[in-house]
């Protein structure tokens, strides 16, 4: 029986499949960077305003939202419901820092960001807590030319709370 490691079989496929992305990823495109930056600025504004409609204008037609400690929200209605639930429970006051924006092809890019600020739990008589996250956005340029969030995931960078 011939034993070939799976990685050895996958390598030619990956090289062939990813090579178009590699060619585009190497070249920085200031127009893509500016467009993605503007979308991230709009997202910061929408989060701070607890504006579900503004958030949804930034998401692609088939989005996936992957918040920490939750199952993914898949599809526009599930993503909309997830943000409604979030904004019903908390008020955010955050600022985004963009660490990198990289094109992955003519219509795909990713952004790596960090956000810092405060989170106020609604309906609780307590001060706002520090809020800090790291995020990855996968963006797709849709038919109207707008870059929108196809996938979004984040995790906290706050230290664990002591019991």
CNS distance restraints for C-alpha pairs under 8 A (distance, minus, plus):
assign (resid   4 and name CA) (resid   8 and name CA) 6.86 0.50 0.50
assign (resid   4 and name CA) (resid   9 and name CA) 7.23 0.50 0.50
assign (resid   5 and name CA) (resid   9 and name CA) 6.77 0.50 0.50
assign (resid   6 and name CA) (resid  10 and name CA) 6.18 0.50 0.50
assign (resid   7 and name CA) (resid  11 and name CA) 6.07 0.50 0.50
assign (resid   8 and name CA) (resid  12 and name CA) 7.72 0.50 0.50
assign (resid   9 and name CA) (resid  13 and name CA) 7.51 0.50 0.50
assign (resid  10 and name CA) (resid  14 and name CA) 6.11 0.50 0.50
assign (resid  11 and name CA) (resid  15 and name CA) 6.07 0.50 0.50
assign (resid  12 and name CA) (resid  16 and name CA) 6.10 0.50 0.50
assign (resid  13 and name CA) (resid  17 and name CA) 5.92 0.50 0.50
assign (resid  14 and name CA) (resid  18 and name CA) 5.71 0.50 0.50
assign (resid  14 and name CA) (resid  19 and name CA) 8.00 0.50 0.50
assign (resid  15 and name CA) (resid  19 and name CA) 5.71 0.50 0.50
assign (resid  18 and name CA) (resid  22 and name CA) 6.19 0.50 0.50
assign (resid  19 and name CA) (resid  23 and name CA) 6.31 0.50 0.50
assign (resid  20 and name CA) (resid  24 and name CA) 6.67 0.50 0.50
assign (resid  20 and name CA) (resid 105 and name CA) 7.12 0.50 0.50
assign (resid  21 and name CA) (resid  25 and name CA) 5.88 0.50 0.50
assign (resid  21 and name CA) (resid 104 and name CA) 5.08 0.50 0.50
assign (resid  21 and name CA) (resid 105 and name CA) 4.99 0.50 0.50
assign (resid  22 and name CA) (resid  26 and name CA) 6.26 0.50 0.50
assign (resid  22 and name CA) (resid 104 and name CA) 7.07 0.50 0.50
assign (resid  22 and name CA) (resid 105 and name CA) 7.90 0.50 0.50
assign (resid  23 and name CA) (resid  27 and name CA) 7.34 0.50 0.50
assign (resid  23 and name CA) (resid 105 and name CA) 7.91 0.50 0.50
assign (resid  24 and name CA) (resid 103 and name CA) 6.53 0.50 0.50
assign (resid  24 and name CA) (resid 104 and name CA) 5.98 0.50 0.50
assign (resid  24 and name CA) (resid 105 and name CA) 5.06 0.50 0.50
assign (resid  24 and name CA) (resid 106 and name CA) 7.04 0.50 0.50
assign (resid  25 and name CA) (resid 102 and name CA) 6.29 0.50 0.50
assign (resid  25 and name CA) (resid 103 and name CA) 5.04 0.50 0.50
assign (resid  25 and name CA) (resid 104 and name CA) 4.86 0.50 0.50
assign (resid  25 and name CA) (resid 105 and name CA) 6.48 0.50 0.50
assign (resid  27 and name CA) (resid 103 and name CA) 7.86 0.50 0.50
assign (resid  28 and name CA) (resid  33 and name CA) 7.97 0.50 0.50
assign (resid  28 and name CA) (resid 102 and name CA) 7.09 0.50 0.50
assign (resid  28 and name CA) (resid 103 and name CA) 7.05 0.50 0.50
assign (resid  29 and name CA) (resid  33 and name CA) 6.30 0.50 0.50
assign (resid  29 and name CA) (resid 103 and name CA) 7.43 0.50 0.50
assign (resid  30 and name CA) (resid  34 and name CA) 6.01 0.50 0.50
assign (resid  31 and name CA) (resid  35 and name CA) 6.16 0.50 0.50
assign (resid  32 and name CA) (resid  36 and name CA) 6.07 0.50 0.50
assign (resid  32 and name CA) (resid 103 and name CA) 7.26 0.50 0.50
assign (resid  33 and name CA) (resid  37 and name CA) 5.94 0.50 0.50
assign (resid  33 and name CA) (resid 101 and name CA) 6.17 0.50 0.50
assign (resid  33 and name CA) (resid 102 and name CA) 7.65 0.50 0.50
assign (resid  34 and name CA) (resid  38 and name CA) 6.18 0.50 0.50
assign (resid  35 and name CA) (resid  39 and name CA) 6.42 0.50 0.50
assign (resid  35 and name CA) (resid 146 and name CA) 7.93 0.50 0.50
assign (resid  35 and name CA) (resid 147 and name CA) 6.87 0.50 0.50
assign (resid  36 and name CA) (resid  40 and name CA) 6.29 0.50 0.50
assign (resid  36 and name CA) (resid 101 and name CA) 7.57 0.50 0.50
assign (resid  36 and name CA) (resid 111 and name CA) 7.78 0.50 0.50
assign (resid  36 and name CA) (resid 139 and name CA) 7.92 0.50 0.50
assign (resid  36 and name CA) (resid 147 and name CA) 6.40 0.50 0.50
assign (resid  37 and name CA) (resid  41 and name CA) 6.23 0.50 0.50
assign (resid  37 and name CA) (resid  98 and name CA) 7.87 0.50 0.50
assign (resid  38 and name CA) (resid  42 and name CA) 6.22 0.50 0.50
assign (resid  39 and name CA) (resid  43 and name CA) 6.19 0.50 0.50
assign (resid  39 and name CA) (resid  58 and name CA) 6.77 0.50 0.50
assign (resid  39 and name CA) (resid 147 and name CA) 7.28 0.50 0.50
assign (resid  39 and name CA) (resid 148 and name CA) 7.44 0.50 0.50
assign (resid  40 and name CA) (resid  44 and name CA) 6.28 0.50 0.50
assign (resid  40 and name CA) (resid  96 and name CA) 7.80 0.50 0.50
assign (resid  41 and name CA) (resid  45 and name CA) 6.34 0.50 0.50
assign (resid  41 and name CA) (resid  96 and name CA) 7.67 0.50 0.50
assign (resid  42 and name CA) (resid  46 and name CA) 6.10 0.50 0.50
assign (resid  42 and name CA) (resid  54 and name CA) 7.95 0.50 0.50
assign (resid  42 and name CA) (resid  58 and name CA) 7.87 0.50 0.50
assign (resid  43 and name CA) (resid  47 and name CA) 6.07 0.50 0.50
assign (resid  43 and name CA) (resid  54 and name CA) 7.74 0.50 0.50
assign (resid  43 and name CA) (resid  55 and name CA) 6.16 0.50 0.50
assign (resid  43 and name CA) (resid  58 and name CA) 7.11 0.50 0.50
assign (resid  44 and name CA) (resid  48 and name CA) 6.20 0.50 0.50
assign (resid  44 and name CA) (resid  94 and name CA) 7.05 0.50 0.50
assign (resid  44 and name CA) (resid  95 and name CA) 6.59 0.50 0.50
assign (resid  44 and name CA) (resid  96 and name CA) 6.61 0.50 0.50
assign (resid  45 and name CA) (resid  49 and name CA) 6.18 0.50 0.50
assign (resid  46 and name CA) (resid  50 and name CA) 5.94 0.50 0.50
assign (resid  46 and name CA) (resid  51 and name CA) 5.10 0.50 0.50
assign (resid  46 and name CA) (resid  52 and name CA) 7.31 0.50 0.50
assign (resid  46 and name CA) (resid  54 and name CA) 5.59 0.50 0.50
assign (resid  46 and name CA) (resid  55 and name CA) 5.64 0.50 0.50
assign (resid  47 and name CA) (resid  51 and name CA) 6.45 0.50 0.50
assign (resid  47 and name CA) (resid  55 and name CA) 7.20 0.50 0.50
assign (resid  47 and name CA) (resid  92 and name CA) 6.50 0.50 0.50
assign (resid  47 and name CA) (resid  93 and name CA) 7.84 0.50 0.50
assign (resid  48 and name CA) (resid  91 and name CA) 7.19 0.50 0.50
assign (resid  48 and name CA) (resid  92 and name CA) 5.22 0.50 0.50
assign (resid  48 and name CA) (resid  93 and name CA) 5.19 0.50 0.50
assign (resid  48 and name CA) (resid  94 and name CA) 6.65 0.50 0.50
assign (resid  49 and name CA) (resid  92 and name CA) 7.94 0.50 0.50
assign (resid  50 and name CA) (resid  87 and name CA) 5.57 0.50 0.50
assign (resid  50 and name CA) (resid  91 and name CA) 6.90 0.50 0.50
assign (resid  50 and name CA) (resid  92 and name CA) 7.55 0.50 0.50
assign (resid  51 and name CA) (resid  55 and name CA) 6.31 0.50 0.50
assign (resid  52 and name CA) (resid  56 and name CA) 6.14 0.50 0.50
assign (resid  52 and name CA) (resid  80 and name CA) 6.79 0.50 0.50
assign (resid  52 and name CA) (resid  83 and name CA) 6.20 0.50 0.50
assign (resid  52 and name CA) (resid  84 and name CA) 6.42 0.50 0.50
assign (resid  52 and name CA) (resid  87 and name CA) 7.96 0.50 0.50
assign (resid  53 and name CA) (resid  57 and name CA) 6.37 0.50 0.50
assign (resid  54 and name CA) (resid  58 and name CA) 6.98 0.50 0.50
assign (resid  55 and name CA) (resid  59 and name CA) 7.03 0.50 0.50
assign (resid  56 and name CA) (resid  76 and name CA) 7.76 0.50 0.50
assign (resid  56 and name CA) (resid  80 and name CA) 6.72 0.50 0.50
assign (resid  58 and name CA) (resid 147 and name CA) 7.84 0.50 0.50
assign (resid  58 and name CA) (resid 148 and name CA) 5.12 0.50 0.50
assign (resid  58 and name CA) (resid 149 and name CA) 6.13 0.50 0.50
assign (resid  59 and name CA) (resid  63 and name CA) 6.18 0.50 0.50
assign (resid  59 and name CA) (resid  76 and name CA) 7.85 0.50 0.50
assign (resid  59 and name CA) (resid 148 and name CA) 4.95 0.50 0.50
assign (resid  59 and name CA) (resid 149 and name CA) 4.49 0.50 0.50
assign (resid  59 and name CA) (resid 150 and name CA) 6.31 0.50 0.50
assign (resid  60 and name CA) (resid 139 and name CA) 7.97 0.50 0.50
assign (resid  60 and name CA) (resid 140 and name CA) 7.07 0.50 0.50
assign (resid  60 and name CA) (resid 142 and name CA) 7.37 0.50 0.50
assign (resid  60 and name CA) (resid 148 and name CA) 4.93 0.50 0.50
assign (resid  60 and name CA) (resid 149 and name CA) 5.35 0.50 0.50
assign (resid  60 and name CA) (resid 150 and name CA) 5.12 0.50 0.50
assign (resid  61 and name CA) (resid  75 and name CA) 7.59 0.50 0.50
assign (resid  61 and name CA) (resid  76 and name CA) 6.66 0.50 0.50
assign (resid  61 and name CA) (resid 150 and name CA) 7.76 0.50 0.50
assign (resid  62 and name CA) (resid  74 and name CA) 7.55 0.50 0.50
assign (resid  62 and name CA) (resid  75 and name CA) 5.19 0.50 0.50
assign (resid  62 and name CA) (resid  76 and name CA) 6.32 0.50 0.50
assign (resid  62 and name CA) (resid 150 and name CA) 6.60 0.50 0.50
assign (resid  63 and name CA) (resid  74 and name CA) 6.15 0.50 0.50
assign (resid  63 and name CA) (resid  75 and name CA) 5.21 0.50 0.50
assign (resid  63 and name CA) (resid  76 and name CA) 6.14 0.50 0.50
assign (resid  63 and name CA) (resid  79 and name CA) 7.35 0.50 0.50
assign (resid  63 and name CA) (resid 149 and name CA) 6.74 0.50 0.50
assign (resid  63 and name CA) (resid 150 and name CA) 4.59 0.50 0.50
assign (resid  63 and name CA) (resid 151 and name CA) 5.75 0.50 0.50
assign (resid  64 and name CA) (resid  72 and name CA) 6.50 0.50 0.50
assign (resid  64 and name CA) (resid  73 and name CA) 5.61 0.50 0.50
assign (resid  64 and name CA) (resid  74 and name CA) 4.57 0.50 0.50
assign (resid  64 and name CA) (resid  75 and name CA) 6.19 0.50 0.50
assign (resid  64 and name CA) (resid  79 and name CA) 7.06 0.50 0.50
assign (resid  64 and name CA) (resid 150 and name CA) 6.31 0.50 0.50
assign (resid  64 and name CA) (resid 151 and name CA) 4.83 0.50 0.50
assign (resid  64 and name CA) (resid 152 and name CA) 6.52 0.50 0.50
assign (resid  65 and name CA) (resid  72 and name CA) 5.63 0.50 0.50
assign (resid  65 and name CA) (resid  73 and name CA) 5.09 0.50 0.50
assign (resid  65 and name CA) (resid  74 and name CA) 6.63 0.50 0.50
assign (resid  65 and name CA) (resid  79 and name CA) 6.19 0.50 0.50
assign (resid  65 and name CA) (resid 151 and name CA) 5.94 0.50 0.50
assign (resid  65 and name CA) (resid 152 and name CA) 5.05 0.50 0.50
assign (resid  65 and name CA) (resid 153 and name CA) 6.29 0.50 0.50
assign (resid  66 and name CA) (resid  70 and name CA) 7.08 0.50 0.50
assign (resid  66 and name CA) (resid  71 and name CA) 6.72 0.50 0.50
assign (resid  66 and name CA) (resid  72 and name CA) 4.48 0.50 0.50
assign (resid  66 and name CA) (resid  73 and name CA) 6.43 0.50 0.50
assign (resid  66 and name CA) (resid 151 and name CA) 7.66 0.50 0.50
assign (resid  66 and name CA) (resid 152 and name CA) 5.96 0.50 0.50
assign (resid  66 and name CA) (resid 153 and name CA) 4.62 0.50 0.50
assign (resid  66 and name CA) (resid 154 and name CA) 6.98 0.50 0.50
assign (resid  67 and name CA) (resid  71 and name CA) 7.37 0.50 0.50
assign (resid  67 and name CA) (resid  72 and name CA) 6.83 0.50 0.50
assign (resid  67 and name CA) (resid 152 and name CA) 7.95 0.50 0.50
assign (resid  67 and name CA) (resid 153 and name CA) 5.77 0.50 0.50
assign (resid  67 and name CA) (resid 154 and name CA) 5.81 0.50 0.50
assign (resid  67 and name CA) (resid 155 and name CA) 7.29 0.50 0.50
assign (resid  68 and name CA) (resid 153 and name CA) 7.52 0.50 0.50
assign (resid  68 and name CA) (resid 154 and name CA) 6.13 0.50 0.50
assign (resid  68 and name CA) (resid 155 and name CA) 5.41 0.50 0.50
assign (resid  68 and name CA) (resid 156 and name CA) 7.61 0.50 0.50
assign (resid  73 and name CA) (resid  78 and name CA) 5.11 0.50 0.50
assign (resid  73 and name CA) (resid  79 and name CA) 5.18 0.50 0.50
assign (resid  73 and name CA) (resid  82 and name CA) 6.81 0.50 0.50
assign (resid  74 and name CA) (resid  78 and name CA) 5.71 0.50 0.50
assign (resid  74 and name CA) (resid  79 and name CA) 6.43 0.50 0.50
assign (resid  75 and name CA) (resid  79 and name CA) 6.17 0.50 0.50
assign (resid  76 and name CA) (resid  80 and name CA) 6.02 0.50 0.50
assign (resid  77 and name CA) (resid  81 and name CA) 6.11 0.50 0.50
assign (resid  78 and name CA) (resid  82 and name CA) 6.14 0.50 0.50
assign (resid  79 and name CA) (resid  83 and name CA) 6.37 0.50 0.50
assign (resid  80 and name CA) (resid  84 and name CA) 6.23 0.50 0.50
assign (resid  81 and name CA) (resid  85 and name CA) 6.19 0.50 0.50
assign (resid  82 and name CA) (resid  86 and name CA) 6.24 0.50 0.50
assign (resid  83 and name CA) (resid  87 and name CA) 6.00 0.50 0.50
assign (resid  84 and name CA) (resid  88 and name CA) 6.07 0.50 0.50
assign (resid  85 and name CA) (resid  89 and name CA) 6.57 0.50 0.50
assign (resid  86 and name CA) (resid  90 and name CA) 6.12 0.50 0.50
assign (resid  87 and name CA) (resid  91 and name CA) 6.42 0.50 0.50
assign (resid  88 and name CA) (resid 122 and name CA) 7.56 0.50 0.50
assign (resid  89 and name CA) (resid 121 and name CA) 6.03 0.50 0.50
assign (resid  89 and name CA) (resid 122 and name CA) 5.43 0.50 0.50
assign (resid  89 and name CA) (resid 123 and name CA) 7.98 0.50 0.50
assign (resid  90 and name CA) (resid 119 and name CA) 6.50 0.50 0.50
assign (resid  90 and name CA) (resid 120 and name CA) 5.48 0.50 0.50
assign (resid  90 and name CA) (resid 121 and name CA) 4.53 0.50 0.50
assign (resid  90 and name CA) (resid 122 and name CA) 5.27 0.50 0.50
assign (resid  91 and name CA) (resid 119 and name CA) 5.75 0.50 0.50
assign (resid  91 and name CA) (resid 120 and name CA) 5.06 0.50 0.50
assign (resid  91 and name CA) (resid 121 and name CA) 6.53 0.50 0.50
assign (resid  91 and name CA) (resid 122 and name CA) 6.84 0.50 0.50
assign (resid  92 and name CA) (resid 117 and name CA) 7.55 0.50 0.50
assign (resid  92 and name CA) (resid 118 and name CA) 5.94 0.50 0.50
assign (resid  92 and name CA) (resid 119 and name CA) 4.75 0.50 0.50
assign (resid  92 and name CA) (resid 120 and name CA) 6.48 0.50 0.50
assign (resid  93 and name CA) (resid 117 and name CA) 5.51 0.50 0.50
assign (resid  93 and name CA) (resid 118 and name CA) 5.21 0.50 0.50
assign (resid  93 and name CA) (resid 119 and name CA) 6.50 0.50 0.50
assign (resid  94 and name CA) (resid 115 and name CA) 6.22 0.50 0.50
assign (resid  94 and name CA) (resid 116 and name CA) 5.28 0.50 0.50
assign (resid  94 and name CA) (resid 117 and name CA) 4.09 0.50 0.50
assign (resid  94 and name CA) (resid 118 and name CA) 6.15 0.50 0.50
assign (resid  94 and name CA) (resid 131 and name CA) 7.56 0.50 0.50
assign (resid  95 and name CA) (resid 115 and name CA) 5.42 0.50 0.50
assign (resid  95 and name CA) (resid 116 and name CA) 5.55 0.50 0.50
assign (resid  95 and name CA) (resid 117 and name CA) 6.25 0.50 0.50
assign (resid  96 and name CA) (resid 113 and name CA) 6.62 0.50 0.50
assign (resid  96 and name CA) (resid 114 and name CA) 5.68 0.50 0.50
assign (resid  96 and name CA) (resid 115 and name CA) 4.32 0.50 0.50
assign (resid  96 and name CA) (resid 116 and name CA) 6.73 0.50 0.50
assign (resid  97 and name CA) (resid 113 and name CA) 5.56 0.50 0.50
assign (resid  97 and name CA) (resid 114 and name CA) 5.17 0.50 0.50
assign (resid  97 and name CA) (resid 115 and name CA) 6.08 0.50 0.50
assign (resid  98 and name CA) (resid 111 and name CA) 7.34 0.50 0.50
assign (resid  98 and name CA) (resid 112 and name CA) 6.30 0.50 0.50
assign (resid  98 and name CA) (resid 113 and name CA) 4.46 0.50 0.50
assign (resid  98 and name CA) (resid 114 and name CA) 6.55 0.50 0.50
assign (resid  99 and name CA) (resid 111 and name CA) 7.56 0.50 0.50
assign (resid  99 and name CA) (resid 112 and name CA) 5.50 0.50 0.50
assign (resid  99 and name CA) (resid 113 and name CA) 5.22 0.50 0.50
assign (resid  99 and name CA) (resid 114 and name CA) 7.29 0.50 0.50
assign (resid 100 and name CA) (resid 111 and name CA) 5.61 0.50 0.50
assign (resid 100 and name CA) (resid 112 and name CA) 5.28 0.50 0.50
assign (resid 100 and name CA) (resid 113 and name CA) 7.04 0.50 0.50
assign (resid 101 and name CA) (resid 109 and name CA) 7.07 0.50 0.50
assign (resid 101 and name CA) (resid 110 and name CA) 5.76 0.50 0.50
assign (resid 101 and name CA) (resid 111 and name CA) 4.37 0.50 0.50
assign (resid 101 and name CA) (resid 112 and name CA) 6.56 0.50 0.50
assign (resid 102 and name CA) (resid 109 and name CA) 5.49 0.50 0.50
assign (resid 102 and name CA) (resid 110 and name CA) 5.46 0.50 0.50
assign (resid 102 and name CA) (resid 111 and name CA) 6.47 0.50 0.50
assign (resid 103 and name CA) (resid 108 and name CA) 6.06 0.50 0.50
assign (resid 103 and name CA) (resid 109 and name CA) 4.06 0.50 0.50
assign (resid 103 and name CA) (resid 110 and name CA) 6.48 0.50 0.50
assign (resid 104 and name CA) (resid 108 and name CA) 5.15 0.50 0.50
assign (resid 104 and name CA) (resid 109 and name CA) 4.86 0.50 0.50
assign (resid 104 and name CA) (resid 110 and name CA) 7.15 0.50 0.50
assign (resid 105 and name CA) (resid 109 and name CA) 6.86 0.50 0.50
assign (resid 107 and name CA) (resid 140 and name CA) 5.57 0.50 0.50
assign (resid 107 and name CA) (resid 141 and name CA) 4.75 0.50 0.50
assign (resid 107 and name CA) (resid 142 and name CA) 7.52 0.50 0.50
assign (resid 108 and name CA) (resid 138 and name CA) 7.32 0.50 0.50
assign (resid 108 and name CA) (resid 139 and name CA) 5.71 0.50 0.50
assign (resid 108 and name CA) (resid 140 and name CA) 4.69 0.50 0.50
assign (resid 108 and name CA) (resid 141 and name CA) 6.31 0.50 0.50
assign (resid 109 and name CA) (resid 138 and name CA) 5.99 0.50 0.50
assign (resid 109 and name CA) (resid 139 and name CA) 5.21 0.50 0.50
assign (resid 109 and name CA) (resid 140 and name CA) 6.62 0.50 0.50
assign (resid 110 and name CA) (resid 136 and name CA) 7.02 0.50 0.50
assign (resid 110 and name CA) (resid 137 and name CA) 5.45 0.50 0.50
assign (resid 110 and name CA) (resid 138 and name CA) 4.44 0.50 0.50
assign (resid 110 and name CA) (resid 139 and name CA) 5.76 0.50 0.50
assign (resid 111 and name CA) (resid 136 and name CA) 5.75 0.50 0.50
assign (resid 111 and name CA) (resid 137 and name CA) 5.11 0.50 0.50
assign (resid 111 and name CA) (resid 138 and name CA) 6.63 0.50 0.50
assign (resid 111 and name CA) (resid 139 and name CA) 7.79 0.50 0.50
assign (resid 112 and name CA) (resid 134 and name CA) 7.56 0.50 0.50
assign (resid 112 and name CA) (resid 135 and name CA) 5.75 0.50 0.50
assign (resid 112 and name CA) (resid 136 and name CA) 4.67 0.50 0.50
assign (resid 112 and name CA) (resid 137 and name CA) 6.52 0.50 0.50
assign (resid 113 and name CA) (resid 134 and name CA) 5.82 0.50 0.50
assign (resid 113 and name CA) (resid 135 and name CA) 5.11 0.50 0.50
assign (resid 113 and name CA) (resid 136 and name CA) 6.43 0.50 0.50
assign (resid 114 and name CA) (resid 132 and name CA) 7.30 0.50 0.50
assign (resid 114 and name CA) (resid 133 and name CA) 5.60 0.50 0.50
assign (resid 114 and name CA) (resid 134 and name CA) 4.33 0.50 0.50
assign (resid 114 and name CA) (resid 135 and name CA) 5.95 0.50 0.50
assign (resid 115 and name CA) (resid 131 and name CA) 7.74 0.50 0.50
assign (resid 115 and name CA) (resid 132 and name CA) 5.41 0.50 0.50
assign (resid 115 and name CA) (resid 133 and name CA) 5.23 0.50 0.50
assign (resid 115 and name CA) (resid 134 and name CA) 6.41 0.50 0.50
assign (resid 115 and name CA) (resid 135 and name CA) 7.88 0.50 0.50
assign (resid 116 and name CA) (resid 130 and name CA) 7.58 0.50 0.50
assign (resid 116 and name CA) (resid 131 and name CA) 5.59 0.50 0.50
assign (resid 116 and name CA) (resid 132 and name CA) 4.35 0.50 0.50
assign (resid 116 and name CA) (resid 133 and name CA) 6.69 0.50 0.50
assign (resid 117 and name CA) (resid 130 and name CA) 5.94 0.50 0.50
assign (resid 117 and name CA) (resid 131 and name CA) 5.12 0.50 0.50
assign (resid 117 and name CA) (resid 132 and name CA) 6.47 0.50 0.50
assign (resid 118 and name CA) (resid 128 and name CA) 5.83 0.50 0.50
assign (resid 118 and name CA) (resid 129 and name CA) 5.41 0.50 0.50
assign (resid 118 and name CA) (resid 130 and name CA) 4.59 0.50 0.50
assign (resid 118 and name CA) (resid 131 and name CA) 4.74 0.50 0.50
assign (resid 118 and name CA) (resid 132 and name CA) 7.94 0.50 0.50
assign (resid 119 and name CA) (resid 128 and name CA) 5.30 0.50 0.50
assign (resid 119 and name CA) (resid 129 and name CA) 5.28 0.50 0.50
assign (resid 119 and name CA) (resid 130 and name CA) 6.31 0.50 0.50
assign (resid 119 and name CA) (resid 131 and name CA) 5.65 0.50 0.50
assign (resid 120 and name CA) (resid 126 and name CA) 7.94 0.50 0.50
assign (resid 120 and name CA) (resid 127 and name CA) 6.81 0.50 0.50
assign (resid 120 and name CA) (resid 128 and name CA) 4.21 0.50 0.50
assign (resid 120 and name CA) (resid 129 and name CA) 6.33 0.50 0.50
assign (resid 121 and name CA) (resid 126 and name CA) 7.77 0.50 0.50
assign (resid 121 and name CA) (resid 128 and name CA) 7.04 0.50 0.50
assign (resid 130 and name CA) (resid 158 and name CA) 7.79 0.50 0.50
assign (resid 131 and name CA) (resid 156 and name CA) 7.79 0.50 0.50
assign (resid 131 and name CA) (resid 158 and name CA) 6.95 0.50 0.50
assign (resid 132 and name CA) (resid 156 and name CA) 5.75 0.50 0.50
assign (resid 132 and name CA) (resid 157 and name CA) 5.40 0.50 0.50
assign (resid 132 and name CA) (resid 158 and name CA) 5.69 0.50 0.50
assign (resid 133 and name CA) (resid 154 and name CA) 6.43 0.50 0.50
assign (resid 133 and name CA) (resid 155 and name CA) 5.44 0.50 0.50
assign (resid 133 and name CA) (resid 156 and name CA) 4.14 0.50 0.50
assign (resid 133 and name CA) (resid 157 and name CA) 5.00 0.50 0.50
assign (resid 133 and name CA) (resid 158 and name CA) 7.28 0.50 0.50
assign (resid 134 and name CA) (resid 154 and name CA) 5.59 0.50 0.50
assign (resid 134 and name CA) (resid 155 and name CA) 5.62 0.50 0.50
assign (resid 134 and name CA) (resid 156 and name CA) 6.30 0.50 0.50
assign (resid 134 and name CA) (resid 157 and name CA) 6.49 0.50 0.50
assign (resid 135 and name CA) (resid 152 and name CA) 7.32 0.50 0.50
assign (resid 135 and name CA) (resid 153 and name CA) 5.77 0.50 0.50
assign (resid 135 and name CA) (resid 154 and name CA) 4.26 0.50 0.50
assign (resid 135 and name CA) (resid 155 and name CA) 6.67 0.50 0.50
assign (resid 136 and name CA) (resid 152 and name CA) 5.90 0.50 0.50
assign (resid 136 and name CA) (resid 153 and name CA) 5.55 0.50 0.50
assign (resid 136 and name CA) (resid 154 and name CA) 6.45 0.50 0.50
assign (resid 137 and name CA) (resid 149 and name CA) 6.34 0.50 0.50
assign (resid 137 and name CA) (resid 150 and name CA) 7.58 0.50 0.50
assign (resid 137 and name CA) (resid 151 and name CA) 5.85 0.50 0.50
assign (resid 137 and name CA) (resid 152 and name CA) 4.60 0.50 0.50
assign (resid 137 and name CA) (resid 153 and name CA) 6.72 0.50 0.50
assign (resid 138 and name CA) (resid 149 and name CA) 5.91 0.50 0.50
assign (resid 138 and name CA) (resid 150 and name CA) 5.59 0.50 0.50
assign (resid 138 and name CA) (resid 151 and name CA) 5.00 0.50 0.50
assign (resid 138 and name CA) (resid 152 and name CA) 6.36 0.50 0.50
assign (resid 139 and name CA) (resid 147 and name CA) 5.97 0.50 0.50
assign (resid 139 and name CA) (resid 148 and name CA) 5.20 0.50 0.50
assign (resid 139 and name CA) (resid 149 and name CA) 4.49 0.50 0.50
assign (resid 139 and name CA) (resid 150 and name CA) 5.23 0.50 0.50
assign (resid 139 and name CA) (resid 151 and name CA) 6.96 0.50 0.50
assign (resid 140 and name CA) (resid 147 and name CA) 5.39 0.50 0.50
assign (resid 140 and name CA) (resid 148 and name CA) 5.44 0.50 0.50
assign (resid 140 and name CA) (resid 149 and name CA) 6.45 0.50 0.50
assign (resid 140 and name CA) (resid 150 and name CA) 5.98 0.50 0.50
assign (resid 141 and name CA) (resid 145 and name CA) 5.65 0.50 0.50
assign (resid 141 and name CA) (resid 146 and name CA) 5.34 0.50 0.50
assign (resid 141 and name CA) (resid 147 and name CA) 4.19 0.50 0.50
assign (resid 141 and name CA) (resid 148 and name CA) 6.29 0.50 0.50
assign (resid 142 and name CA) (resid 146 and name CA) 5.63 0.50 0.50
assign (resid 142 and name CA) (resid 147 and name CA) 6.33 0.50 0.50
assign (resid 142 and name CA) (resid 148 and name CA) 7.12 0.50 0.50
